[in-house]
């Protein structure tokens, strides 16, 4: 990737700085999109050593794409950061706990086995971390007081048949995503409930593998290439008989429909980039599909209204990367009292595996700002079509001792249809 070209394209207008997630908590030029681009150009030209200090700067980006959205030239700062993280991974290696996570994510059978024992492991881990051994024994993701989701004993895909015939004339594929498959299974089950009500057949596509977003954001390009090629080949075959592939996760959907093409272009696999671009229009967020391609809204309008107040958080990978923000709102407004928070577009602070493990305090600082916005809205429930946002916001609400709870828009819709 030509980092110098990226930097030269920047006109230094500064529009990106006020809305940069990391700049809002580390107010210096280095920690801003403009600063990132200058540093990347210096690195490319050999004027900046990729040392530990530079590593920390490039890992500080939340990849929220706020800068890309407001940039007059729409410079893909996120792709530039992702590219340099590959160089970082090559030079410094990937931490053992990240390697372990990535191994499980690319090896579904191993993750299925881990899920069966996950609840036992998590209980032991929390006990150790909160005991007197905490100073001697530390796990990267286990922080005192931190709210984390728990494995289900059996994954969503393993609980259901491969093809669910709802007696419909059309069928969709369902890419469930790892978090909804193993942790937030209520979200996945909600999709099945909605599809059943609409008489849409669902192919669970059990040959699917992880979308590869965690690997992409951390620089594990070798694993991503394996996963990406498997998914592209599999989707090509499935789309011969499916109308769309729907995804209940903004990050997964953006990875599959937007970033796969960028990734293959980065590694100079032009033919694969073309194949990824060809299937991209058929991979959609679930609320987009249900709103645009089905009579779900009309059906919801025949149902009653719930009294509690609901607000919505726009996942970075939904609104900014896929243009999806109206669809979930319109579906939810049919049955819920809806209010907007002060800045639904602000990043929640999830930021990926490195942010959640190595820079958790930064992630929490951003998350607490979002929790405050939710509290100020007066909403009883906050919703977002992204399980990564769910994990981050749920923890922030818990840390903030907020009364609001998180629910997927798909769960809220399914509750109305019950």
C-alpha positions in Angstrom: 0.0 0.0 0.0 1.3 3.4 -0.9 1.2 5.3 2.4 2.9 8.4 0.9 0.0 8.7 -1.6 -2.5 8.5 1.2 -0.7 11.3 3.1 -0.3 13.5 0.0 -4.1 13.2 -0.7 -4.8 14.8 2.7 -5.4 18.5 2.4 -4.9 19.0 6.2 -8.4 20.6 6.5 -8.7 19.0 10.0 -12.4 17.9 9.7 -11.4 14.5 10.9 -9.9 15.6 14.1 -12.9 16.6 16.2 -14.7 13.4 15.4 -11.8 11.0 15.8 -12.5 8.5 18.6 -9.0 8.2 19.9 -8.3 12.0 19.6 -11.2 12.7 21.9 -9.4 10.9 24.7 -5.8 11.6 23.7 -5.8 15.1 22.4 -2.6 15.4 20.4 -1.8 15.5 16.7 -0.1 12.1 16.7 -3.4 10.4 17.8 -5.5 11.7 15.0 -6.2 10.6 11.4 -4.0 13.4 10.0 -1.2 12.4 12.4 -1.6 8.8 11.4 -1.2 9.6 7.7 1.9 11.7 8.3 3.5 9.0 10.4 2.6 6.3 7.9 4.3 8.3 5.1 7.4 8.8 7.2 7.4 5.1 7.9 7.1 4.3 4.2 9.9 6.7 3.3 12.2 5.2 6.0 12.1 8.2 8.2 10.3 6.5 11.0 11.3 3.3 12.7 8.5 0.8 13.5 9.4 0.6 17.2 7.2 -0.1 20.2 6.1 3.6 20.5 5.0 3.7 16.8 3.3 0.3 17.4 1.2 1.7 20.2 0.2 4.7 18.1 -1.0 2.6 15.2 -2.8 0.3 17.5 -4.6 3.2 19.2 -6.9 3.7 16.2 -10.5 2.3 16.9 -11.1 1.8 13.1 -14.4 3.6 13.6 -14.1 5.2 10.1 -15.5 8.6 11.4 -12.6 10.2 9.5 -13.4 8.5 6.3 -17.0 9.7 6.5 -16.2 13.4 6.9 -13.0 13.5 4.7 -13.6 15.5 1.5 -11.4 13.0 -0.3 -12.8 10.0 1.6 -9.2 8.8 2.3 -9.4 5.2 3.7 -7.3 5.8 6.8 -8.7 2.6 8.3 -7.3 0.5 5.4 -3.9 2.3 5.8 -3.9 1.4 9.5 -4.9 -2.2 8.8 -2.0 -2.5 6.3 0.6 -1.2 8.8 -0.7 -3.6 11.4 0.3 -6.4 9.2 3.8 -5.1 9.3 3.6 -4.8 13.0 2.5 -8.4 13.3 5.4 -9.5 11.2 7.9 -7.6 13.2 6.6 -8.0 16.8 4.6 -11.2 16.3 1.1 -11.7 17.7 0.6 -12.3 21.4 -0.1 -15.8 22.5 -3.6 -15.1 23.7 -4.5 -13.5 20.4 -3.1 -16.4 18.5 -5.2 -18.7 20.6 -8.3 -16.7 19.9 -7.6 -16.6 16.1 -6.9 -20.3 16.1 -10.4 -21.0 17.6 -12.0 -18.6 15.2 -10.6 -20.3 12.1 -11.2 -23.8 13.5 -14.9 -24.2 14.0 -14.7 -27.8 15.5 -12.2 -26.7 18.1 -14.4 -23.7 19.0 -17.4 -26.0 19.3 -15.5 -28.1 21.8 -14.3 -25.0 23.7 -17.8 -23.7 23.9 -18.9 -26.9 25.7 -16.4 -26.3 28.4 -16.4 -22.5 28.2 -18.8 -21.8 31.0 -16.5 -23.9 33.4 -13.4 -22.1 32.2 -14.9 -18.6 32.5 -16.1 -19.3 36.0 -12.6 -20.5 37.1 -11.0 -17.5 35.3 -13.2 -15.0 37.0 -12.6 -16.6 40.4 -8.9 -16.5 39.9 -8.8 -13.0 38.7 -10.9 -11.7 41.5 -9.1 -13.6 44.2 -5.8 -13.0 46.0 -4.0 -14.6 43.1 -4.9 -11.6 40.9 -1.5 -10.0 41.2 0.3 -13.2 40.1 -2.2 -14.5 37.7 -3.6 -12.3 34.9 -5.8 -13.0 31.9 -5.9 -10.3 29.2 -9.7 -10.1 28.9 -10.6 -10.8 32.5 -10.7 -7.5 34.4 -12.1 -7.0 37.8 -15.8 -5.9 37.5 -15.8 -6.3 33.7 -19.0 -7.7 32.2 -18.3 -10.4 29.6 -20.8 -12.7 27.7 -20.7 -16.4 28.5 -20.5 -19.3 26.2 -23.7 -21.3 25.5 -23.2 -25.0 26.1 -24.2 -25.6 22.4 -23.8 -23.2 19.5 -26.7 -21.8 17.5 -25.6 -23.7 14.4 -25.3 -26.9 16.3 -28.8 -26.5 17.7 -30.6 -26.2 14.4 -31.0 -28.1 11.1 -29.0 -26.9 8.1 -32.1 -25.8 6.1 -35.3 -24.5 7.7 -38.3 -24.8 5.4 -40.9 -22.2 6.3 -43.0 -23.0 3.2 -41.9 -19.9 1.4 -41.2 -19.2 -2.2 -37.8 -17.7 -1.5 -34.8 -18.6 0.6 -32.0 -16.6 2.2 -28.7 -17.7 3.6 -27.9 -16.8 7.2 -24.3 -15.9 8.2 -24.7 -15.9 11.9 -21.3 -14.5 13.1 -19.2 -16.0 15.9 -20.6 -13.9 18.7 -24.2 -14.6 17.9 -23.4 -18.3 17.3 -21.7 -18.9 20.6 -22.8 -16.1 23.0 -25.7 -14.0 21.9 -27.8 -16.8 20.5 -31.1 -14.9 21.2 -30.1 -12.6 18.3 -29.7 -15.6 15.9 -32.9 -17.2 17.1 -34.8 -13.9 16.6 -33.8 -14.0 12.9 -35.4 -17.5 12.6 -38.6 -16.3 14.3 -38.9 -13.3 12.0 -38.2 -15.5 8.9 -40.8 -18.0 10.0 -43.5 -15.3 10.4 -42.7 -14.0 6.9 -42.6 -17.5 5.4 -39.0 -17.1 4.2 -36.9 -20.3 4.1 -33.5 -20.1 5.8 -30.3 -21.9 4.8 -28.0 -21.8 7.9 -25.0 -22.4 5.6 -23.1 -24.6 8.0 -20.0 -24.5 5.9 -19.5 -20.8 6.7 -16.3 -19.8 8.6 -15.4 -16.7 10.6 -15.6 -13.5 8.6 -12.0 -12.7 9.5 -12.6 -9.2 10.9 -10.6 -9.9 14.2 -7.7 -11.2 12.1 -7.8 -8.2 9.7 -7.8 -5.6 12.4 -4.8 -7.3 14.2 -2.7 -8.0 11.1 -3.1 -11.8 10.9 -3.4 -11.7 7.2 -2.4 -15.4 6.7 -5.4 -16.6 8.7 -7.7 -14.1 7.0 -6.7 -15.2 3.5 -7.6 -18.8 4.4 -11.0 -17.8 5.9 -11.8 -15.2 3.2 -11.2 -17.6 0.3 -13.3 -20.3 1.9 -16.2 -17.9 2.4 -16.0 -16.4 -1.1 -16.1 -19.9 -2.7 -18.8 -21.1 -0.4 -21.0 -18.0 -0.9 -20.6 -18.1 -4.7 -22.1 -21.6 -4.7 -24.8 -20.8 -2.2 -25.9 -17.7 -4.0 -26.9 -19.7 -7.0 -30.1 -20.6 -5.2 -30.4 -18.0 -2.5 -31.9 -14.5 -2.8 -29.5 -12.9 -0.3 -27.2 -13.8 2.5 -28.3 -11.9 5.6 -26.1 -11.1 8.6 -27.2 -9.9 12.1 -23.8 -8.4 12.8 -22.6 -5.0 11.4 -18.9 -5.9 11.7 -19.3 -9.3 10.0 -21.5 -7.8 7.2 -19.0 -5.0 6.6 -16.1 -7.4 6.5 -17.8 -9.6 4.0 -19.4 -7.0 1.7 -16.8 -4.2 1.9 -13.5 -5.2 3.4 -12.8 -8.5 1.7 -12.4 -6.7 -1.6 -10.1 -4.2 0.0 -8.1 -7.0 1.7 -7.6 -8.9 -1.5 -6.5 -5.7 -3.3 -4.0 -5.1 -0.5 -2.4 -8.5 -0.9 -2.5 -8.1 -4.7 -5.0 -10.9 -5.3 -6.9 -9.1 -7.9 -9.0 -12.0 -9.2 -10.2 -12.8 -5.6 -10.9 -9.1 -5.2 -13.2 -9.2 -8.2 -14.9 -12.3 -6.9 -15.5 -10.7 -3.5 -16.9 -7.6 -5.2 -19.3 -9.6 -7.3 -21.0 -11.3 -4.3 -20.9 -8.2 -2.1 -24.3 -6.8 -3.3 -26.0 -10.0 -2.1 -24.6 -9.8 1.5 -26.8 -7.5 3.6 -27.5 -6.7 7.2 -30.6 -8.4 8.4 -32.6 -5.3 9.1 -31.9 -3.9 5.7 -33.2 -7.1 4.1 -36.3 -7.3 6.2 -37.1 -3.6 5.7 -36.4 -3.4 2.0 -37.3 -6.8 0.7 -40.2 -8.1 2.9 -43.5 -6.8 4.2 -42.2 -6.9 7.8 -42.9 -3.2 8.5 -46.5 -3.5 7.5 -46.9 -6.5 9.6 -45.4 -4.8 12.6 -47.7 -1.8 12.1 -50.7 -4.1 12.8 -49.3 -5.0 16.3 -49.5 -3.0 19.5 -47.0 -0.6 21.0 -44.7 -1.1 23.9 -44.6 1.6 26.5 -40.9 1.7 27.4 -38.5 4.1 25.8 -36.0 2.8 23.3 -32.9 4.4 21.8 -30.5 3.3 19.0 -26.7 3.3 18.7 -25.4 3.3 15.1 -22.6 0.7 14.8 -19.6 2.2 12.9 -19.6 -0.7 10.5 -23.4 -0.3 9.7 -24.0 3.4 9.1 -20.6 4.5 7.9 -19.5 1.5 5.9 -22.9 0.1 4.6 -25.2 3.1 4.9 -27.6 1.2 7.1 -29.2 3.4 9.8 -32.8 4.2 8.7 -33.9 0.6 8.4 -33.6 -0.6 12.0 -35.1 2.6 13.3 -38.2 2.4 11.1 -38.8 -1.2 12.1 -38.4 -0.4 15.8 -40.5 2.8 15.7 -43.5 0.8 14.6 -43.9 -0.7 18.1 -41.7 1.2 20.5 -41.4 4.7 21.9 -38.3 5.9 20.2 -35.8 8.6 21.2 -32.5 9.6 19.8 -29.5 9.9 22.1 -27.3 13.0 21.7 -24.8 11.3 19.3 -25.9 7.9 18.1 -23.1 8.1 15.5 -20.3 8.2 18.2 -18.2 5.1 18.3 -18.9 2.8 21.4 -15.2 2.0 21.7 -15.1 -1.7 21.0 -12.1 -1.3 18.6 -11.2 -5.0 18.1 -9.2 -7.7 20.0 -6.1 -5.5 20.7 -8.2 -2.6 22.0 -10.2 -4.9 24.3 -7.1 -6.7 25.6 -4.1 -4.4 25.5 -5.9 -1.0 25.7 -9.0 -1.9 27.7 -8.9 1.4 29.8 -9.1 3.4 26.5 -12.0 1.3 25.3 -13.8 1.7 28.6 -13.3 5.5 28.6 -15.0 5.7 25.3 -17.7 3.3 26.3 -18.6 5.3 29.4 -19.2 8.3 27.3 -21.7 6.3 25.3 -23.3 5.0 28.5 -23.8 8.6 29.7 -25.5 9.4 26.4 -27.9 6.5 26.8 -28.7 7.5 30.4 -29.3 11.1 29.3 -31.8 9.9 26.6 -34.0 8.4 29.3 -34.2 5.1 27.4 -34.8 1.9 29.2 -33.3 -0.2 26.3 -30.5 0.6 23.9 -30.3 -1.3 20.6 -27.7 -1.9 17.9 -27.3 -4.5 15.1 -23.8 -5.5 16.3 -22.7 -8.0 19.0 -19.3 -6.3 19.4 -21.2 -3.1 20.2 -23.4 -5.1 22.5 -20.4 -6.5 24.4 -18.8 -3.1 24.8 -22.0 -1.1 25.6 -23.3 -3.7 28.1 -20.0 -3.5 30.0 -20.0 0.3 29.9 -23.6 0.4 31.2 -22.7 -2.1 34.0 -19.6 -0.1 35.0 -21.7 3.1 34.9 -24.4 1.4 37.1 -26.9 2.4 34.5 -30.5 1.1 34.5 -30.7 0.7 30.7 -30.2 -2.7 29.1 -29.1 -3.8 25.6 -31.1 -5.7 23.1 -30.6 -6.5 19.4 -33.2 -4.8 17.1 -33.9 -8.3 15.8 -34.8 -9.6 19.3 -37.1 -6.6 19.9 -38.8 -7.2 16.6 -39.2 -10.9 17.3 -40.8 -10.1 20.7 -43.5 -8.1 18.9 -44.2 -11.0 16.6 -44.6 -13.6 19.4 
